[in-house]
């Protein structure tokens, strides 16, 4: 009998027609999951900032070493000691 009854509220009808209604129920487990996801994003941002800070403090010699001196020494060593069995 009640399934045949329809109710129309004229005072709030314009909310359904003209505006969006963002009111929704979010179960507790999903709210917890959203909080964990946000915490992960916060940790990621903090780690990225710390990495950037450490990279800026690292001398260029350590962050981009050149191998020319070492290669030249290896060539000299091979020439000097190459005949040793």
PyMOL Python script that loads the backbone (N, CA, C, O; Angstrom):
from pymol import cmd

cmd.read_pdbstr("""\
ATOM      1  N   UNK A   1       0.814  -1.182   0.000  1.00  0.00           N
ATOM      2  CA  UNK A   1       0.000   0.000   0.000  1.00  0.00           C
ATOM      3  C   UNK A   1       0.869   1.262   0.000  1.00  0.00           C
ATOM      4  O   UNK A   1       0.593   2.192  -0.757  1.00  0.00           O
ATOM      5  N   UNK A   2       1.939   1.312   0.855  1.00  0.00           N
ATOM      6  CA  UNK A   2       2.779   2.510   0.909  1.00  0.00           C
ATOM      7  C   UNK A   2       3.631   2.682  -0.349  1.00  0.00           C
ATOM      8  O   UNK A   2       4.027   3.803  -0.669  1.00  0.00           O
ATOM      9  N   UNK A   3       3.915   1.615  -1.057  1.00  0.00           N
ATOM     10  CA  UNK A   3       4.708   1.748  -2.281  1.00  0.00           C
ATOM     11  C   UNK A   3       3.956   2.509  -3.356  1.00  0.00           C
ATOM     12  O   UNK A   3       4.574   2.989  -4.307  1.00  0.00           O
ATOM     13  N   UNK A   4       2.695   2.629  -3.240  1.00  0.00           N
ATOM     14  CA  UNK A   4       1.889   3.368  -4.214  1.00  0.00           C
ATOM     15  C   UNK A   4       1.815   4.851  -3.882  1.00  0.00           C
ATOM     16  O   UNK A   4       1.311   5.634  -4.687  1.00  0.00           O
ATOM     17  N   UNK A   5       2.308   5.253  -2.710  1.00  0.00           N
ATOM     18  CA  UNK A   5       2.237   6.650  -2.284  1.00  0.00           C
ATOM     19  C   UNK A   5       3.473   7.390  -2.778  1.00  0.00           C
ATOM     20  O   UNK A   5       4.593   6.904  -2.621  1.00  0.00           O
ATOM     21  N   UNK A   6       3.277   8.558  -3.373  1.00  0.00           N
ATOM     22  CA  UNK A   6       4.372   9.397  -3.830  1.00  0.00           C
ATOM     23  C   UNK A   6       4.292  10.734  -3.121  1.00  0.00           C
ATOM     24  O   UNK A   6       3.216  11.319  -3.004  1.00  0.00           O
ATOM     25  N   UNK A   7       5.447  11.224  -2.641  1.00  0.00           N
ATOM     26  CA  UNK A   7       5.476  12.491  -1.910  1.00  0.00           C
ATOM     27  C   UNK A   7       6.342  13.464  -2.680  1.00  0.00           C
ATOM     28  O   UNK A   7       7.432  13.116  -3.134  1.00  0.00           O
ATOM     29  N   UNK A   8       5.847  14.704  -2.828  1.00  0.00           N
ATOM     30  CA  UNK A   8       6.600  15.752  -3.500  1.00  0.00           C
ATOM     31  C   UNK A   8       6.708  16.938  -2.552  1.00  0.00           C
ATOM     32  O   UNK A   8       5.695  17.464  -2.090  1.00  0.00           O
ATOM     33  N   UNK A   9       7.933  17.357  -2.262  1.00  0.00           N
ATOM     34  CA  UNK A   9       8.172  18.476  -1.360  1.00  0.00           C
ATOM     35  C   UNK A   9       8.502  19.694  -2.211  1.00  0.00           C
ATOM     36  O   UNK A   9       9.613  19.797  -2.731  1.00  0.00           O
ATOM     37  N   UNK A  10       7.576  20.600  -2.358  1.00  0.00           N
ATOM     38  CA  UNK A  10       7.771  21.760  -3.239  1.00  0.00           C
ATOM     39  C   UNK A  10       8.814  22.728  -2.696  1.00  0.00           C
ATOM     40  O   UNK A  10       9.414  23.465  -3.479  1.00  0.00           O
ATOM     41  N   UNK A  11       9.055  22.757  -1.385  1.00  0.00           N
ATOM     42  CA  UNK A  11      10.047  23.681  -0.819  1.00  0.00           C
ATOM     43  C   UNK A  11      11.478  23.281  -1.171  1.00  0.00           C
ATOM     44  O   UNK A  11      12.336  24.152  -1.314  1.00  0.00           O
ATOM     45  N   UNK A  12      11.750  22.005  -1.313  1.00  0.00           N
ATOM     46  CA  UNK A  12      13.113  21.565  -1.625  1.00  0.00           C
ATOM     47  C   UNK A  12      13.257  21.062  -3.057  1.00  0.00           C
ATOM     48  O   UNK A  12      14.321  20.565  -3.427  1.00  0.00           O
ATOM     49  N   UNK A  13      12.242  21.176  -3.844  1.00  0.00           N
ATOM     50  CA  UNK A  13      12.298  20.687  -5.225  1.00  0.00           C
ATOM     51  C   UNK A  13      13.368  21.414  -6.032  1.00  0.00           C
ATOM     52  O   UNK A  13      14.037  20.799  -6.863  1.00  0.00           O
ATOM     53  N   UNK A  14      13.537  22.714  -5.800  1.00  0.00           N
ATOM     54  CA  UNK A  14      14.536  23.461  -6.577  1.00  0.00           C
ATOM     55  C   UNK A  14      15.961  22.995  -6.288  1.00  0.00           C
ATOM     56  O   UNK A  14      16.833  23.167  -7.139  1.00  0.00           O
ATOM     57  N   UNK A  15      16.227  22.418  -5.127  1.00  0.00           N
ATOM     58  CA  UNK A  15      17.551  21.876  -4.826  1.00  0.00           C
ATOM     59  C   UNK A  15      17.854  20.713  -5.769  1.00  0.00           C
ATOM     60  O   UNK A  15      18.977  20.587  -6.258  1.00  0.00           O
ATOM     61  N   UNK A  16      16.893  19.893  -6.017  1.00  0.00           N
ATOM     62  CA  UNK A  16      17.089  18.748  -6.901  1.00  0.00           C
ATOM     63  C   UNK A  16      17.207  19.171  -8.358  1.00  0.00           C
ATOM     64  O   UNK A  16      17.905  18.524  -9.138  1.00  0.00           O
ATOM     65  N   UNK A  17      16.540  20.235  -8.724  1.00  0.00           N
ATOM     66  CA  UNK A  17      16.509  20.672 -10.119  1.00  0.00           C
ATOM     67  C   UNK A  17      17.662  21.617 -10.449  1.00  0.00           C
ATOM     68  O   UNK A  17      18.281  21.491 -11.506  1.00  0.00           O
ATOM     69  N   UNK A  18      17.956  22.561  -9.556  1.00  0.00           N
ATOM     70  CA  UNK A  18      18.898  23.630  -9.867  1.00  0.00           C
ATOM     71  C   UNK A  18      20.293  23.439  -9.271  1.00  0.00           C
ATOM     72  O   UNK A  18      21.280  23.851  -9.881  1.00  0.00           O
ATOM     73  N   UNK A  19      20.390  22.845  -8.134  1.00  0.00           N
ATOM     74  CA  UNK A  19      21.675  22.755  -7.428  1.00  0.00           C
ATOM     75  C   UNK A  19      22.132  21.308  -7.317  1.00  0.00           C
ATOM     76  O   UNK A  19      21.346  20.365  -7.411  1.00  0.00           O
ATOM     77  N   UNK A  20      23.434  21.176  -7.115  1.00  0.00           N
ATOM     78  CA  UNK A  20      23.943  19.836  -6.834  1.00  0.00           C
ATOM     79  C   UNK A  20      23.949  19.634  -5.331  1.00  0.00           C
ATOM     80  O   UNK A  20      24.176  20.572  -4.567  1.00  0.00           O
ATOM     81  N   UNK A  21      23.704  18.429  -4.924  1.00  0.00           N
ATOM     82  CA  UNK A  21      23.651  18.108  -3.508  1.00  0.00           C
ATOM     83  C   UNK A  21      24.754  17.092  -3.234  1.00  0.00           C
ATOM     84  O   UNK A  21      24.642  15.927  -3.614  1.00  0.00           O
ATOM     85  N   UNK A  22      25.826  17.542  -2.569  1.00  0.00           N
ATOM     86  CA  UNK A  22      26.990  16.697  -2.327  1.00  0.00           C
ATOM     87  C   UNK A  22      26.911  15.912  -1.026  1.00  0.00           C
ATOM     88  O   UNK A  22      27.891  15.286  -0.621  1.00  0.00           O
ATOM     89  N   UNK A  23      25.792  15.937  -0.388  1.00  0.00           N
ATOM     90  CA  UNK A  23      25.623  15.221   0.861  1.00  0.00           C
ATOM     91  C   UNK A  23      25.560  13.721   0.579  1.00  0.00           C
ATOM     92  O   UNK A  23      24.730  13.257  -0.203  1.00  0.00           O
ATOM     93  N   UNK A  24      26.437  12.987   1.219  1.00  0.00           N
ATOM     94  CA  UNK A  24      26.477  11.539   1.007  1.00  0.00           C
ATOM     95  C   UNK A  24      27.003  10.870   2.267  1.00  0.00           C
ATOM     96  O   UNK A  24      27.710  11.488   3.063  1.00  0.00           O
ATOM     97  N   UNK A  25      26.658   9.626   2.437  1.00  0.00           N
ATOM     98  CA  UNK A  25      27.137   8.834   3.564  1.00  0.00           C
ATOM     99  C   UNK A  25      28.352   8.041   3.107  1.00  0.00           C
ATOM    100  O   UNK A  25      28.310   7.345   2.093  1.00  0.00           O
ATOM    101  N   UNK A  26      29.426   8.155   3.863  1.00  0.00           N
ATOM    102  CA  UNK A  26      30.625   7.364   3.579  1.00  0.00           C
ATOM    103  C   UNK A  26      30.864   6.449   4.762  1.00  0.00           C
ATOM    104  O   UNK A  26      31.047   6.919   5.885  1.00  0.00           O
ATOM    105  N   UNK A  27      30.864   5.145   4.523  1.00  0.00           N
ATOM    106  CA  UNK A  27      31.082   4.198   5.625  1.00  0.00           C
ATOM    107  C   UNK A  27      32.448   4.414   6.282  1.00  0.00           C
ATOM    108  O   UNK A  27      33.394   4.856   5.630  1.00  0.00           O
ATOM    109  N   UNK A  28      32.540   4.104   7.554  1.00  0.00           N
ATOM    110  CA  UNK A  28      33.761   4.295   8.327  1.00  0.00           C
ATOM    111  C   UNK A  28      34.986   3.634   7.690  1.00  0.00           C
ATOM    112  O   UNK A  28      36.034   4.276   7.623  1.00  0.00           O
ATOM    113  N   UNK A  29      34.909   2.387   7.219  1.00  0.00           N
ATOM    114  CA  UNK A  29      36.108   1.791   6.609  1.00  0.00           C
ATOM    115  C   UNK A  29      36.617   2.596   5.403  1.00  0.00           C
ATOM    116  O   UNK A  29      37.826   2.696   5.195  1.00  0.00           O
ATOM    117  N   UNK A  30      35.714   3.161   4.622  1.00  0.00           N
ATOM    118  CA  UNK A  30      36.145   3.960   3.481  1.00  0.00           C
ATOM    119  C   UNK A  30      36.745   5.293   3.930  1.00  0.00           C
ATOM    120  O   UNK A  30      37.673   5.800   3.300  1.00  0.00           O
ATOM    121  N   UNK A  31      36.224   5.856   5.006  1.00  0.00           N
ATOM    122  CA  UNK A  31      36.816   7.091   5.540  1.00  0.00           C
ATOM    123  C   UNK A  31      38.221   6.820   6.059  1.00  0.00           C
ATOM    124  O   UNK A  31      39.126   7.632   5.872  1.00  0.00           O
ATOM    125  N   UNK A  32      38.400   5.670   6.714  1.00  0.00           N
ATOM    126  CA  UNK A  32      39.730   5.295   7.205  1.00  0.00           C
ATOM    127  C   UNK A  32      40.683   5.101   6.035  1.00  0.00           C
ATOM    128  O   UNK A  32      41.819   5.574   6.069  1.00  0.00           O
ATOM    129  N   UNK A  33      40.222   4.408   5.002  1.00  0.00           N
ATOM    130  CA  UNK A  33      41.041   4.191   3.817  1.00  0.00           C
ATOM    131  C   UNK A  33      41.423   5.520   3.155  1.00  0.00           C
ATOM    132  O   UNK A  33      42.562   5.689   2.718  1.00  0.00           O
ATOM    133  N   UNK A  34      40.493   6.443   3.081  1.00  0.00           N
ATOM    134  CA  UNK A  34      40.798   7.760   2.516  1.00  0.00           C
ATOM    135  C   UNK A  34      41.836   8.487   3.368  1.00  0.00           C
ATOM    136  O   UNK A  34      42.711   9.171   2.836  1.00  0.00           O
ATOM    137  N   UNK A  35      41.741   8.339   4.686  1.00  0.00           N
ATOM    138  CA  UNK A  35      42.729   8.945   5.578  1.00  0.00           C
ATOM    139  C   UNK A  35      44.107   8.340   5.403  1.00  0.00           C
ATOM    140  O   UNK A  35      45.109   9.053   5.432  1.00  0.00           O
ATOM    141  N   UNK A  36      44.165   7.023   5.221  1.00  0.00           N
ATOM    142  CA  UNK A  36      45.451   6.345   4.998  1.00  0.00           C
ATOM    143  C   UNK A  36      46.046   6.796   3.669  1.00  0.00           C
ATOM    144  O   UNK A  36      47.247   7.051   3.578  1.00  0.00           O
ATOM    145  N   UNK A  37      45.215   6.895   2.646  1.00  0.00           N
ATOM    146  CA  UNK A  37      45.697   7.354   1.341  1.00  0.00           C
ATOM    147  C   UNK A  37      46.251   8.773   1.435  1.00  0.00           C
ATOM    148  O   UNK A  37      47.288   9.070   0.842  1.00  0.00           O
ATOM    149  N   UNK A  38      45.579   9.644   2.168  1.00  0.00           N
ATOM    150  CA  UNK A  38      46.057  11.017   2.337  1.00  0.00           C
ATOM    151  C   UNK A  38      47.365  11.035   3.121  1.00  0.00           C
ATOM    152  O   UNK A  38      48.265  11.813   2.805  1.00  0.00           O
ATOM    153  N   UNK A  39      47.477  10.184   4.142  1.00  0.00           N
ATOM    154  CA  UNK A  39      48.717  10.104   4.918  1.00  0.00           C
ATOM    155  C   UNK A  39      49.874   9.649   4.028  1.00  0.00           C
ATOM    156  O   UNK A  39      50.990  10.153   4.154  1.00  0.00           O
ATOM    157  N   UNK A  40      49.613   8.704   3.136  1.00  0.00           N
ATOM    158  CA  UNK A  40      50.651   8.245   2.203  1.00  0.00           C
ATOM    159  C   UNK A  40      51.095   9.381   1.287  1.00  0.00           C
ATOM    160  O   UNK A  40      52.288   9.536   1.027  1.00  0.00           O
ATOM    161  N   UNK A  41      50.150  10.169   0.800  1.00  0.00           N
ATOM    162  CA  UNK A  41      50.493  11.303  -0.053  1.00  0.00           C
ATOM    163  C   UNK A  41      51.315  12.335   0.724  1.00  0.00           C
ATOM    164  O   UNK A  41      52.256  12.913   0.181  1.00  0.00           O
ATOM    165  N   UNK A  42      50.966  12.567   1.984  1.00  0.00           N
ATOM    166  CA  UNK A  42      51.716  13.510   2.818  1.00  0.00           C
ATOM    167  C   UNK A  42      53.154  13.023   3.039  1.00  0.00           C
ATOM    168  O   UNK A  42      54.100  13.804   2.945  1.00  0.00           O
ATOM    169  N   UNK A  43      53.307  11.735   3.332  1.00  0.00           N
ATOM    170  CA  UNK A  43      54.649  11.166   3.532  1.00  0.00           C
ATOM    171  C   UNK A  43      55.450  11.269   2.243  1.00  0.00           C
ATOM    172  O   UNK A  43      56.631  11.617   2.270  1.00  0.00           O
ATOM    173  N   UNK A  44      54.816  10.968   1.117  1.00  0.00           N
ATOM    174  CA  UNK A  44      55.494  11.053  -0.178  1.00  0.00           C
ATOM    175  C   UNK A  44      55.996  12.477  -0.438  1.00  0.00           C
ATOM    176  O   UNK A  44      57.125  12.669  -0.888  1.00  0.00           O
ATOM    177  N   UNK A  45      55.161  13.461  -0.154  1.00  0.00           N
ATOM    178  CA  UNK A  45      55.554  14.861  -0.363  1.00  0.00           C
ATOM    179  C   UNK A  45      56.710  15.248   0.559  1.00  0.00           C
ATOM    180  O   UNK A  45      57.637  15.936   0.131  1.00  0.00           O
ATOM    181  N   UNK A  46      56.663  14.814   1.820  1.00  0.00           N
ATOM    182  CA  UNK A  46      57.743  15.135   2.756  1.00  0.00           C
ATOM    183  C   UNK A  46      59.046  14.471   2.343  1.00  0.00           C
ATOM    184  O   UNK A  46      60.109  15.086   2.430  1.00  0.00           O
ATOM    185  N   UNK A  47      58.976  13.224   1.897  1.00  0.00           N
ATOM    186  CA  UNK A  47      60.185  12.530   1.447  1.00  0.00           C
ATOM    187  C   UNK A  47      60.763  13.192   0.195  1.00  0.00           C
ATOM    188  O   UNK A  47      61.979  13.333   0.071  1.00  0.00           O
ATOM    189  N   UNK A  48      59.904  13.593  -0.720  1.00  0.00           N
ATOM    190  CA  UNK A  48      60.377  14.265  -1.939  1.00  0.00           C
ATOM    191  C   UNK A  48      61.066  15.582  -1.585  1.00  0.00           C
ATOM    192  O   UNK A  48      62.095  15.921  -2.169  1.00  0.00           O
ATOM    193  N   UNK A  49      60.503  16.322  -0.632  1.00  0.00           N
ATOM    194  CA  UNK A  49      61.119  17.579  -0.205  1.00  0.00           C
ATOM    195  C   UNK A  49      62.472  17.329   0.459  1.00  0.00           C
ATOM    196  O   UNK A  49      63.424  18.078   0.241  1.00  0.00           O
ATOM    197  N   UNK A  50      62.551  16.273   1.270  1.00  0.00           N
ATOM    198  CA  UNK A  50      63.821  15.954   1.940  1.00  0.00           C
ATOM    199  C   UNK A  50      64.874  15.510   0.926  1.00  0.00           C
ATOM    200  O   UNK A  50      66.038  15.896   1.032  1.00  0.00           O
ATOM    201  N   UNK A  51      64.474  14.705  -0.051  1.00  0.00           N
ATOM    202  CA  UNK A  51      65.402  14.272  -1.100  1.00  0.00           C
ATOM    203  C   UNK A  51      65.917  15.473  -1.876  1.00  0.00           C
ATOM    204  O   UNK A  51      67.112  15.579  -2.152  1.00  0.00           O
ATOM    205  N   UNK A  52      65.013  16.373  -2.224  1.00  0.00           N
ATOM    206  CA  UNK A  52      65.411  17.571  -2.967  1.00  0.00           C
ATOM    207  C   UNK A  52      66.393  18.413  -2.151  1.00  0.00           C
ATOM    208  O   UNK A  52      67.386  18.911  -2.680  1.00  0.00           O
ATOM    209  N   UNK A  53      66.106  18.564  -0.866  1.00  0.00           N
ATOM    210  CA  UNK A  53      66.989  19.330   0.008  1.00  0.00           C
ATOM    211  C   UNK A  53      68.376  18.702   0.084  1.00  0.00           C
ATOM    212  O   UNK A  53      69.384  19.406   0.017  1.00  0.00           O
ATOM    213  N   UNK A  54      68.427  17.382   0.223  1.00  0.00           N
ATOM    214  CA  UNK A  54      69.718  16.694   0.287  1.00  0.00           C
ATOM    215  C   UNK A  54      70.465  16.781  -1.041  1.00  0.00           C
ATOM    216  O   UNK A  54      71.688  16.922  -1.060  1.00  0.00           O
ATOM    217  N   UNK A  55      69.737  16.699  -2.142  1.00  0.00           N
ATOM    218  CA  UNK A  55      70.382  16.814  -3.455  1.00  0.00           C
ATOM    219  C   UNK A  55      70.961  18.212  -3.663  1.00  0.00           C
ATOM    220  O   UNK A  55      72.015  18.368  -4.278  1.00  0.00           O
ATOM    221  N   UNK A  56      70.266  19.228  -3.147  1.00  0.00           N
ATOM    222  CA  UNK A  56      70.768  20.596  -3.272  1.00  0.00           C
ATOM    223  C   UNK A  56      72.012  20.810  -2.414  1.00  0.00           C
ATOM    224  O   UNK A  56      72.852  21.645  -2.750  1.00  0.00           O
ATOM    225  N   UNK A  57      72.142  20.078  -1.323  1.00  0.00           N
ATOM    226  CA  UNK A  57      73.292  20.216  -0.436  1.00  0.00           C
ATOM    227  C   UNK A  57      74.493  19.400  -0.907  1.00  0.00           C
ATOM    228  O   UNK A  57      75.617  19.636  -0.465  1.00  0.00           O
ATOM    229  N   UNK A  58      74.259  18.446  -1.796  1.00  0.00           N
ATOM    230  CA  UNK A  58      75.332  17.573  -2.273  1.00  0.00           C
ATOM    231  C   UNK A  58      76.220  18.331  -3.251  1.00  0.00           C
ATOM    232  O   UNK A  58      75.716  18.911  -4.213  1.00  0.00           O
ATOM    233  N   UNK A  59      77.527  18.339  -3.028  1.00  0.00           N
ATOM    234  CA  UNK A  59      78.427  19.019  -3.965  1.00  0.00           C
ATOM    235  C   UNK A  59      78.323  18.406  -5.358  1.00  0.00           C
ATOM    236  O   UNK A  59      78.069  17.211  -5.507  1.00  0.00           O
ATOM    237  N   UNK A  60      78.523  19.243  -6.374  1.00  0.00           N
ATOM    238  CA  UNK A  60      78.403  18.793  -7.758  1.00  0.00           C
ATOM    239  C   UNK A  60      79.385  17.676  -8.073  1.00  0.00           C
ATOM    240  O   UNK A  60      79.086  16.789  -8.872  1.00  0.00           O
ATOM    241  N   UNK A  61      80.563  17.716  -7.444  1.00  0.00           N
ATOM    242  CA  UNK A  61      81.576  16.686  -7.680  1.00  0.00           C
ATOM    243  C   UNK A  61      81.057  15.306  -7.295  1.00  0.00           C
ATOM    244  O   UNK A  61      81.386  14.314  -7.946  1.00  0.00           O
ATOM    245  N   UNK A  62      80.242  15.237  -6.235  1.00  0.00           N
ATOM    246  CA  UNK A  62      79.705  13.949  -5.798  1.00  0.00           C
ATOM    247  C   UNK A  62      78.460  13.545  -6.566  1.00  0.00           C
ATOM    248  O   UNK A  62      78.225  12.358  -6.790  1.00  0.00           O
ATOM    249  N   UNK A  63      77.654  14.530  -6.973  1.00  0.00           N
ATOM    250  CA  UNK A  63      76.411  14.184  -7.655  1.00  0.00           C
ATOM    251  C   UNK A  63      76.625  13.843  -9.126  1.00  0.00           C
ATOM    252  O   UNK A  63      75.872  13.046  -9.687  1.00  0.00           O
ATOM    253  N   UNK A  64      77.642  14.436  -9.763  1.00  0.00           N
ATOM    254  CA  UNK A  64      77.941  14.128 -11.170  1.00  0.00           C
ATOM    255  C   UNK A  64      79.445  13.941 -11.334  1.00  0.00           C
ATOM    256  O   UNK A  64      80.121  14.809 -11.887  1.00  0.00           O
ATOM    257  N   UNK A  65      79.967  12.829 -10.865  1.00  0.00           N
ATOM    258  CA  UNK A  65      81.419  12.612 -10.970  1.00  0.00           C
ATOM    259  C   UNK A  65      81.830  12.390 -12.422  1.00  0.00           C
ATOM    260  O   UNK A  65      81.077  11.840 -13.225  1.00  0.00           O
ATOM    261  N   UNK A  66      83.026  12.827 -12.730  1.00  0.00           N
ATOM    262  CA  UNK A  66      83.564  12.588 -14.069  1.00  0.00           C
ATOM    263  C   UNK A  66      84.501  11.397 -13.999  1.00  0.00           C
ATOM    264  O   UNK A  66      85.194  11.195 -13.002  1.00  0.00           O
ATOM    265  N   UNK A  67      84.515  10.625 -15.046  1.00  0.00           N
ATOM    266  CA  UNK A  67      85.318   9.402 -15.056  1.00  0.00           C
ATOM    267  C   UNK A  67      86.573   9.547 -15.895  1.00  0.00           C
ATOM    268  O   UNK A  67      87.276   8.560 -16.111  1.00  0.00           O
ATOM    269  N   UNK A  68      86.879  10.743 -16.374  1.00  0.00           N
ATOM    270  CA  UNK A  68      88.024  10.899 -17.271  1.00  0.00           C
ATOM    271  C   UNK A  68      89.337  10.596 -16.572  1.00  0.00           C
ATOM    272  O   UNK A  68      90.173   9.891 -17.136  1.00  0.00           O
ATOM    273  N   UNK A  69      89.548  11.102 -15.365  1.00  0.00           N
ATOM    274  CA  UNK A  69      90.806  10.871 -14.659  1.00  0.00           C
ATOM    275  C   UNK A  69      90.993   9.378 -14.392  1.00  0.00           C
ATOM    276  O   UNK A  69      92.090   8.848 -14.566  1.00  0.00           O
ATOM    277  N   UNK A  70      89.951   8.719 -13.980  1.00  0.00           N
ATOM    278  CA  UNK A  70      90.024   7.294 -13.695  1.00  0.00           C
ATOM    279  C   UNK A  70      90.293   6.510 -14.978  1.00  0.00           C
ATOM    280  O   UNK A  70      91.077   5.561 -14.972  1.00  0.00           O
ATOM    281  N   UNK A  71      89.660   6.894 -16.057  1.00  0.00           N
ATOM    282  CA  UNK A  71      89.875   6.197 -17.337  1.00  0.00           C
ATOM    283  C   UNK A  71      91.297   6.380 -17.821  1.00  0.00           C
ATOM    284  O   UNK A  71      91.903   5.452 -18.355  1.00  0.00           O
ATOM    285  N   UNK A  72      91.833   7.583 -17.634  1.00  0.00           N
ATOM    286  CA  UNK A  72      93.218   7.830 -18.044  1.00  0.00           C
ATOM    287  C   UNK A  72      94.176   6.989 -17.213  1.00  0.00           C
ATOM    288  O   UNK A  72      95.140   6.438 -17.746  1.00  0.00           O
ATOM    289  N   UNK A  73      93.919   6.886 -15.905  1.00  0.00           N
ATOM    290  CA  UNK A  73      94.766   6.076 -15.039  1.00  0.00           C
ATOM    291  C   UNK A  73      94.686   4.598 -15.423  1.00  0.00           C
ATOM    292  O   UNK A  73      95.697   3.896 -15.414  1.00  0.00           O
ATOM    293  N   UNK A  74      93.497   4.136 -15.756  1.00  0.00           N
ATOM    294  CA  UNK A  74      93.355   2.736 -16.165  1.00  0.00           C
ATOM    295  C   UNK A  74      94.148   2.466 -17.437  1.00  0.00           C
ATOM    296  O   UNK A  74      94.767   1.411 -17.575  1.00  0.00           O
ATOM    297  N   UNK A  75      94.129   3.406 -18.353  1.00  0.00           N
ATOM    298  CA  UNK A  75      94.888   3.241 -19.594  1.00  0.00           C
ATOM    299  C   UNK A  75      96.384   3.213 -19.301  1.00  0.00           C
ATOM    300  O   UNK A  75      97.120   2.395 -19.854  1.00  0.00           O
ATOM    301  N   UNK A  76      96.831   4.122 -18.418  1.00  0.00           N
ATOM    302  CA  UNK A  76      98.246   4.146 -18.030  1.00  0.00           C
ATOM    303  C   UNK A  76      98.629   2.854 -17.318  1.00  0.00           C
ATOM    304  O   UNK A  76      99.698   2.299 -17.570  1.00  0.00           O
ATOM    305  N   UNK A  77      97.769   2.376 -16.439  1.00  0.00           N
ATOM    306  CA  UNK A  77      98.057   1.131 -15.706  1.00  0.00           C
ATOM    307  C   UNK A  77      98.137  -0.056 -16.657  1.00  0.00           C
ATOM    308  O   UNK A  77      99.016  -0.907 -16.522  1.00  0.00           O
ATOM    309  N   UNK A  78      97.231  -0.112 -17.604  1.00  0.00           N
ATOM    310  CA  UNK A  78      97.282  -1.213 -18.570  1.00  0.00           C
ATOM    311  C   UNK A  78      98.559  -1.169 -19.393  1.00  0.00           C
ATOM    312  O   UNK A  78      99.147  -2.204 -19.708  1.00  0.00           O
ATOM    313  N   UNK A  79      98.983   0.052 -19.740  1.00  0.00           N
ATOM    314  CA  UNK A  79     100.222   0.189 -20.546  1.00  0.00           C
ATOM    315  C   UNK A  79     101.427  -0.223 -19.712  1.00  0.00           C
ATOM    316  O   UNK A  79     102.328  -0.894 -20.214  1.00  0.00           O
ATOM    317  N   UNK A  80     101.450   0.175 -18.437  1.00  0.00           N
ATOM    318  CA  UNK A  80     102.604  -0.114 -17.599  1.00  0.00           C
ATOM    319  C   UNK A  80     102.642  -1.559 -17.139  1.00  0.00           C
ATOM    320  O   UNK A  80     103.711  -2.165 -17.068  1.00  0.00           O
ATOM    321  N   UNK A  81     101.462  -2.120 -16.820  1.00  0.00           N
ATOM    322  CA  UNK A  81     101.421  -3.455 -16.234  1.00  0.00           C
ATOM    323  C   UNK A  81     100.816  -4.487 -17.177  1.00  0.00           C
ATOM    324  O   UNK A  81     100.598  -5.631 -16.779  1.00  0.00           O
ATOM    325  N   UNK A  82     100.552  -4.116 -18.377  1.00  0.00           N
ATOM    326  CA  UNK A  82      99.902  -5.025 -19.313  1.00  0.00           C
ATOM    327  C   UNK A  82     100.731  -6.237 -19.656  1.00  0.00           C
ATOM    328  O   UNK A  82     100.182  -7.282 -20.003  1.00  0.00           O
ATOM    329  N   UNK A  83     102.034  -6.123 -19.566  1.00  0.00           N
ATOM    330  CA  UNK A  83     102.886  -7.256 -19.940  1.00  0.00           C
ATOM    331  C   UNK A  83     103.073  -8.242 -18.790  1.00  0.00           C
ATOM    332  O   UNK A  83     103.665  -9.304 -18.982  1.00  0.00           O
ATOM    333  N   UNK A  84     102.576  -7.910 -17.599  1.00  0.00           N
ATOM    334  CA  UNK A  84     102.715  -8.826 -16.457  1.00  0.00           C
ATOM    335  C   UNK A  84     101.670  -9.929 -16.590  1.00  0.00           C
ATOM    336  O   UNK A  84     100.482  -9.648 -16.746  1.00  0.00           O
ATOM    337  N   UNK A  85     102.108 -11.174 -16.528  1.00  0.00           N
ATOM    338  CA  UNK A  85     101.143 -12.275 -16.684  1.00  0.00           C
ATOM    339  C   UNK A  85     100.235 -12.452 -15.502  1.00  0.00           C
ATOM    340  O   UNK A  85      99.382 -13.340 -15.507  1.00  0.00           O
TER     341      UNK A  85
END
""", "prot")
cmd.dss("prot")
cmd.show_as("cartoon", "prot")
cmd.util.cbc("prot")
cmd.orient("prot")
